[in-house]
Amino acid sequence: MRTLVTRLRLRPWAAAALAAFSAVGLLLYAVVSAPPSRAADAACRVDYTVNQWSGGYTAAIKLTNLGPAVNGWRLTWTYGGDQKVTSAWSATAAQSGQAVTVTNAAWNGALATGGSADFGVQGTFQSANPTPTDFALNGVACGGTTTPTDPGTPTTPPPTTPPTTPPPSGDCGSAVVCSGFEDQSGSTPSGAWQFVAPDCQGAGTVTVDTAVAHSGGKSMRVDGKAGYCNHAFVATTANLASVGPMYVRMWVRHTTALPAAHVSFVSMPDSSQAGKALRVGGQNGALQWNREIDDATLPAQSPTGVALSRPLPTGSWQCLRFAVNTSNGNLDTWLGDQQVPGLHADGVPTADIDQQWLARTTPPRPTSLRLGWESYGVGDDTLWFDDVAVGSAPIGC
């Protein structure tokens, strides 16, 4: 039976590689092309970039037309494993057995000679996820060749309008908050950063660390403890109530993989929730947003929702960025240079991902930023934060 796959409502540039392989975050780049049987077969070139984790994958695909101009394209291939396509972006996908057919969206069907289209698919697999090799464009086998993508320089996704991709520079620019904690003296947070314990305080601590830092010689260390009454955060004293839209960039390093139970390590008091918090943390081993007033999560904690998130890699510094649109409530989240699709909200409901989140329509209005650890059950962790920035324009890593 031929099964149509619902198109995932993501921005076109969200087809960028989203990596998490067994919580290690290994990117598998593969550029493939079938050898031509004759000159006329060289109809296209396909760059097929795979990003996979346990039981799931995404494939960012660039189709380049090497033949005559076409107005409407159909790309086919055959999977060699047990892959099942579950969704697609910037295209429509259908699968029958191992055969996959992807057709153009309304806006990217015209391909001049040398023209290209960027799109992608997401799917699941049980035992194997080999890269397909028998691509064909409108029934003609692909025979172009190309240089494999350098793993050190991932392809940059096309920007949306208005652009939301932060600039490549790590400079804070005109950010309201721009701190590497180098002005801290002693081991206790002071000055522009103060220790806070929302709701209740226990054994969790925050200290200025001079042994571990992303840049410079200092960072904020959080020894997070399990249990509801162990809240421990360091909060900026800057008033962020007038910053909108809000862009946040931080470098975070943590020790223990995110647990199955709910935890938070970013907490922002939100005036739209009467001071309750808009939070970033984890559940079921992956990153998530949480809204305190109704305990909604983004993504939903369904298998589909969790599969669209990513774990937070341990033992290394990670650049975490997010954007909060204080006018319409839209959210975007990036880990490094890659958008996390499950932590994206654009106001359009997507089954098993964001209906719960979109049930509340009041846009968030964060007034401060707190970094630390808050556990609602099990889950100790030691974290470090460094090079933190908050502003009304995108901030790069």
C-alpha positions as CSV (number, residue, x, y, z in Angstrom):
1,M,0.0,0.0,0.0
2,R,1.3,3.4,-0.9
3,T,1.3,5.6,2.2
4,L,1.3,9.4,2.0
5,V,3.5,11.1,4.7
6,T,2.2,14.3,6.3
7,R,4.5,17.2,5.6
8,L,6.1,18.5,8.8
9,R,5.4,22.2,9.4
10,L,8.9,23.4,9.7
11,R,10.7,26.4,8.1
12,P,12.7,25.5,5.0
13,W,16.0,26.2,6.7
14,A,15.1,23.9,9.5
15,A,16.3,21.1,7.2
16,A,19.8,21.7,8.7
17,A,21.5,18.6,10.1
18,L,20.0,17.7,13.6
19,A,22.4,15.3,15.3
20,A,22.1,12.9,18.2
21,F,23.6,9.4,17.8
22,S,23.2,7.5,21.1
23,A,23.5,10.8,22.9
24,V,27.0,11.3,21.4
25,G,25.9,13.6,18.6
26,L,27.8,12.0,15.8
27,L,27.1,13.6,12.3
28,L,27.2,11.2,9.4
29,Y,27.8,13.1,6.1
30,A,27.3,11.2,2.9
31,V,27.2,12.5,-0.6
32,V,26.1,9.9,-3.1
33,S,25.6,9.5,-6.8
34,A,24.8,6.5,-9.0
35,P,27.4,5.9,-11.7
36,P,26.0,6.8,-15.2
37,S,25.4,4.1,-17.7
38,R,25.5,6.6,-20.5
39,A,26.0,10.4,-20.9
40,A,22.2,11.0,-21.0
41,D,21.8,9.5,-17.5
42,A,23.7,12.3,-15.8
43,A,20.4,14.0,-15.0
44,C,21.0,15.1,-11.4
45,R,23.3,15.2,-8.4
46,V,22.1,14.4,-4.9
47,D,23.8,15.4,-1.7
48,Y,22.3,13.3,1.1
49,T,23.3,14.3,4.6
50,V,22.3,11.8,7.3
51,N,21.9,12.6,11.0
52,Q,20.8,9.7,13.1
53,W,20.1,8.7,16.7
54,S,18.9,5.5,18.2
55,G,15.9,4.5,16.2
56,G,15.5,7.7,14.2
57,Y,17.2,9.9,11.6
58,T,16.8,12.9,9.4
59,A,18.2,13.3,5.9
60,A,18.9,16.8,4.5
61,I,18.9,16.5,0.7
62,K,20.1,18.9,-2.0
63,L,18.9,18.0,-5.5
64,T,20.9,19.6,-8.3
65,N,19.5,19.4,-11.9
66,L,22.2,18.5,-14.4
67,G,19.9,18.1,-17.3
68,P,17.4,20.3,-19.2
69,A,15.2,22.7,-17.1
70,V,12.2,21.1,-15.4
71,N,9.0,22.5,-14.0
72,G,8.1,20.0,-11.4
73,W,10.4,17.3,-10.1
74,R,10.1,13.8,-8.6
75,L,13.1,12.2,-6.8
76,T,13.0,8.5,-6.1
77,W,15.2,6.1,-4.3
78,T,15.2,2.7,-2.6
79,Y,16.1,2.1,1.0
80,G,18.4,-0.8,1.7
81,G,17.4,-1.1,5.4
82,D,14.2,-1.0,7.3
83,Q,13.8,2.8,7.2
84,K,10.3,4.3,7.3
85,V,9.8,7.9,6.3
86,T,7.5,9.7,8.8
87,S,7.6,13.3,7.6
88,A,9.2,15.7,5.1
89,W,9.9,19.4,4.8
90,S,10.0,21.6,1.7
91,A,8.6,18.6,-0.2
92,T,6.0,15.8,-0.1
93,A,7.1,12.2,0.5
94,A,5.4,8.9,0.0
95,Q,6.8,5.4,0.6
96,S,5.7,2.0,-0.6
97,G,7.8,-0.9,0.8
98,Q,11.4,0.3,0.5
99,A,10.7,2.6,-2.4
100,V,10.5,6.4,-1.6
101,T,9.1,9.1,-3.9
102,V,9.6,12.8,-3.0
103,T,7.9,15.5,-5.1
104,N,8.4,19.2,-5.1
105,A,6.6,21.8,-3.0
106,A,4.6,24.5,-4.8
107,W,7.4,27.0,-4.5
108,N,10.5,24.9,-5.5
109,G,9.4,22.9,-8.5
110,A,11.1,24.8,-11.2
111,L,14.8,23.8,-11.6
112,A,16.9,25.4,-14.3
113,T,19.9,23.5,-15.6
114,G,22.4,23.7,-12.7
115,G,19.6,24.8,-10.3
116,S,19.0,23.0,-7.0
117,A,16.4,22.4,-4.3
118,D,17.0,21.8,-0.6
119,F,14.5,19.7,1.3
120,G,14.6,16.7,3.7
121,V,12.9,13.7,5.3
122,Q,12.7,12.3,8.8
123,G,12.1,8.7,9.7
124,T,12.7,5.7,11.9
125,F,14.6,2.5,11.6
126,Q,15.0,-0.6,13.7
127,S,18.2,-2.3,12.6
128,A,20.0,-0.5,9.8
129,N,20.0,2.9,8.1
130,P,22.2,2.6,5.0
131,T,22.4,5.5,2.6
132,P,20.5,4.9,-0.6
133,T,22.4,5.0,-3.9
134,D,19.8,4.6,-6.7
135,F,18.5,8.2,-6.9
136,A,16.5,9.2,-10.0
137,L,15.1,12.5,-11.1
138,N,11.8,12.2,-13.0
139,G,12.7,8.6,-13.9
140,V,16.3,9.3,-15.1
141,A,19.1,7.9,-12.9
142,C,21.4,10.5,-11.2
143,G,25.0,10.4,-12.4
144,G,26.5,13.6,-11.3
145,T,29.5,13.6,-8.9
146,T,30.5,16.0,-6.2
147,T,33.0,16.4,-3.4
148,P,32.0,14.9,0.0
149,T,30.9,17.5,2.5
150,D,33.6,18.4,5.0
151,P,32.4,17.3,8.4
152,G,34.0,20.3,9.9
153,T,31.9,22.7,7.8
154,P,28.3,21.7,7.8
155,T,26.1,23.1,5.1
156,T,24.3,26.3,6.2
157,P,20.5,26.1,5.7
158,P,18.8,28.8,3.6
159,P,17.5,31.7,5.7
160,T,13.9,32.3,6.3
161,T,12.2,35.7,6.0
162,P,12.8,37.5,8.2
163,P,16.1,35.9,8.9
164,T,16.5,34.1,12.2
165,T,19.9,32.5,11.8
166,P,22.3,34.2,14.2
167,P,25.4,35.8,12.7
168,P,28.6,33.7,12.8
169,S,30.4,35.9,15.2
170,G,30.3,35.2,18.9
171,D,30.4,38.9,19.7
172,C,27.6,40.1,21.9
173,G,27.1,43.2,19.9
174,S,24.6,45.5,21.6
175,A,23.2,42.8,23.9
176,V,21.7,43.9,27.2
177,V,23.5,41.1,28.9
178,C,27.0,40.1,27.8
179,S,29.0,38.3,30.4
180,G,31.9,35.8,30.7
181,F,31.9,36.3,34.5
182,E,35.4,37.7,34.4
183,D,34.3,40.6,36.6
184,Q,33.4,38.2,39.5
185,S,35.6,38.3,42.5
186,G,35.7,35.5,45.1
187,S,33.7,32.3,44.8
188,T,30.2,33.7,45.6
189,P,28.3,35.3,42.7
190,S,28.1,39.0,43.1
191,G,27.4,42.3,41.3
192,A,25.5,41.7,38.1
193,W,24.8,38.1,39.1
194,Q,23.2,36.9,42.3
195,F,22.4,33.5,43.8
196,V,18.7,32.8,43.9
197,A,16.6,29.7,45.0
198,P,13.1,30.0,43.6
199,D,10.4,28.4,45.7
200,C,12.8,26.7,48.2
201,Q,16.5,26.1,48.8
202,G,18.3,22.9,49.7
203,A,21.7,21.4,49.0
204,G,22.2,22.8,45.5
205,T,25.0,25.4,45.2
206,V,26.4,28.0,42.7
207,T,30.0,29.1,42.8
208,V,32.4,31.1,40.6
209,D,34.8,28.6,39.1
210,T,38.4,29.5,38.1
211,A,39.3,25.9,37.1
212,V,36.8,25.3,34.2
213,A,35.9,28.0,31.6
214,H,34.8,28.2,28.0
215,S,36.8,31.4,27.5
216,G,38.8,33.6,29.8
217,G,39.4,32.2,33.3
218,K,36.0,32.0,35.0
219,S,32.6,30.4,34.7
220,M,29.6,29.8,36.9
221,R,29.5,26.3,38.4
222,V,26.2,24.7,39.6
223,D,26.2,21.7,41.7
224,G,22.6,20.6,41.1
225,K,20.9,18.2,43.5
226,A,17.8,16.0,43.0
227,G,14.6,16.8,44.7
228,Y,12.2,19.6,44.4
229,C,13.6,21.7,47.3
230,N,17.1,21.9,45.9
231,H,16.6,24.9,43.5
232,A,19.9,26.7,42.9
233,F,20.3,29.4,40.3
234,V,22.4,32.4,39.4
235,A,20.3,35.3,38.1
236,T,21.2,38.4,36.2
237,T,20.2,41.6,37.9
238,A,19.5,43.2,34.5
239,N,15.8,44.0,33.8
240,L,14.9,42.2,30.6
241,A,11.2,43.3,30.6
242,S,11.7,45.6,27.6
243,V,13.8,43.2,25.5
244,G,11.8,41.8,22.7
245,P,12.1,39.8,20.6
246,M,14.5,38.1,23.0
247,Y,17.6,36.2,21.8
248,V,19.6,34.3,24.4
249,R,23.0,32.6,23.9
250,M,25.0,30.7,26.5
251,W,27.7,28.1,26.6
252,V,26.9,25.2,28.9
253,R,28.8,22.2,30.0
254,H,27.2,19.4,32.0
255,T,28.2,16.1,33.5
256,T,25.3,13.7,33.5
257,A,23.0,12.9,30.7
258,L,19.5,14.5,31.0
259,P,17.3,12.0,32.9
260,A,13.9,10.6,32.1
261,A,12.4,12.8,34.9
262,H,11.8,16.5,34.4
263,V,14.6,18.9,35.1
264,S,15.3,22.6,34.2
265,F,18.6,24.5,34.0
266,V,17.3,27.8,32.5
267,S,14.4,29.6,34.3
268,M,13.0,32.9,33.2
269,P,10.4,34.7,35.3
270,D,7.5,35.6,32.9
271,S,5.2,38.5,33.5
272,S,2.6,36.8,31.2
273,Q,2.4,34.0,33.8
274,A,2.3,36.4,36.7
275,G,5.9,35.7,37.5
276,K,5.9,32.0,37.0
277,A,8.7,30.7,34.9
278,L,9.4,29.9,31.3
279,R,11.9,27.1,31.5
280,V,14.4,25.2,29.4
281,G,15.5,21.8,30.6
282,G,15.0,18.1,29.8
283,Q,12.8,15.1,30.1
284,N,13.0,11.6,28.7
285,G,16.7,12.3,27.9
286,A,16.1,15.2,25.6
287,L,15.9,19.0,25.7
288,Q,12.5,20.6,26.2
289,W,10.7,23.8,27.0
290,N,8.3,23.9,30.0
291,R,5.8,26.5,31.0
292,E,5.2,26.6,34.7
293,I,1.6,28.0,34.8
294,D,0.1,24.9,33.0
295,D,3.1,22.6,33.0
296,A,2.9,22.4,29.1
297,T,6.0,21.0,27.4
298,L,7.5,21.6,24.0
299,P,7.8,19.2,22.4
300,A,5.0,17.0,23.8
301,Q,6.5,14.0,25.6
302,S,5.2,11.6,22.9
303,P,7.6,9.3,21.0
304,T,7.2,11.6,18.0
305,G,7.8,14.7,20.0
306,V,10.9,13.4,21.9
307,A,12.4,12.1,18.6
308,L,12.3,15.7,17.3
309,S,14.4,16.9,20.2
310,R,18.0,16.3,21.0
311,P,20.0,15.3,24.1
312,L,22.4,17.8,25.6
313,P,25.9,16.3,25.0
314,T,27.9,15.8,28.2
315,G,31.5,16.5,29.0
316,S,32.0,19.3,26.6
317,W,31.0,22.9,26.1
318,Q,27.8,23.3,24.1
319,C,26.4,26.5,22.6
320,L,22.7,26.7,23.3
321,R,20.7,29.5,21.8
322,F,17.0,30.3,21.7
323,A,14.7,33.1,20.5
324,V,11.4,34.1,22.2
325,N,9.0,36.2,20.1
326,T,7.3,38.4,22.7
327,S,4.7,39.6,20.3
328,N,3.3,36.3,18.9
329,G,4.8,33.6,21.2
330,N,6.9,31.8,18.6
331,L,10.0,30.0,19.8
332,D,13.1,28.8,18.1
333,T,16.0,26.8,19.7
334,W,19.5,26.0,18.4
335,L,22.1,23.6,19.7
336,G,25.3,24.8,18.1
337,D,24.4,25.9,14.6
338,Q,21.5,23.4,14.2
339,Q,17.9,24.2,14.9
340,V,16.2,21.6,17.2
341,P,12.9,21.0,15.3
342,G,10.9,19.8,18.3
343,L,11.7,23.0,20.2
344,H,10.2,25.2,17.5
345,A,6.8,26.8,17.7
346,D,5.4,28.9,14.9
347,G,1.7,29.0,15.9
348,V,0.6,26.2,13.6
349,P,-0.4,23.0,15.5
350,T,1.5,19.8,14.7
351,A,0.2,16.5,16.0
352,D,2.1,15.0,19.0
353,I,4.5,18.0,19.1
354,D,3.0,21.4,20.0
355,Q,-0.8,21.3,20.5
356,Q,-0.4,21.4,24.3
357,W,2.0,24.3,24.0
358,L,-0.2,26.2,21.7
359,A,-3.2,25.8,24.0
360,R,-2.1,29.0,25.7
361,T,-2.0,32.0,23.3
362,T,-0.6,34.7,25.5
363,P,2.9,35.5,24.3
364,P,5.6,35.1,27.0
365,R,7.3,38.2,28.4
366,P,10.5,37.1,30.3
367,T,11.8,39.7,32.8
368,S,15.0,38.0,33.9
369,L,17.4,35.1,33.2
370,R,18.3,32.4,35.8
371,L,20.9,29.7,35.1
372,G,21.2,26.7,37.4
373,W,19.4,23.4,38.3
374,E,15.9,22.5,39.3
375,S,14.9,18.8,39.6
376,Y,11.4,17.5,40.2
377,G,12.4,14.0,41.2
378,V,15.7,12.3,40.5
379,G,18.6,13.8,38.8
380,D,21.8,15.3,40.3
381,D,24.1,17.2,37.8
382,T,27.1,19.5,37.8
383,L,26.9,22.2,35.2
384,W,29.0,25.2,34.1
385,F,27.8,28.3,32.3
386,D,29.9,30.8,30.5
387,D,29.8,33.6,27.8
388,V,26.1,34.4,28.3
389,A,24.3,37.0,26.2
390,V,20.8,38.4,26.0
391,G,19.6,40.9,23.4
392,S,16.9,41.9,20.9
393,A,19.0,40.8,17.9
394,P,20.3,37.3,17.0
395,I,23.6,36.4,18.8
396,G,25.9,33.8,17.3
397,C,28.1,31.2,19.0
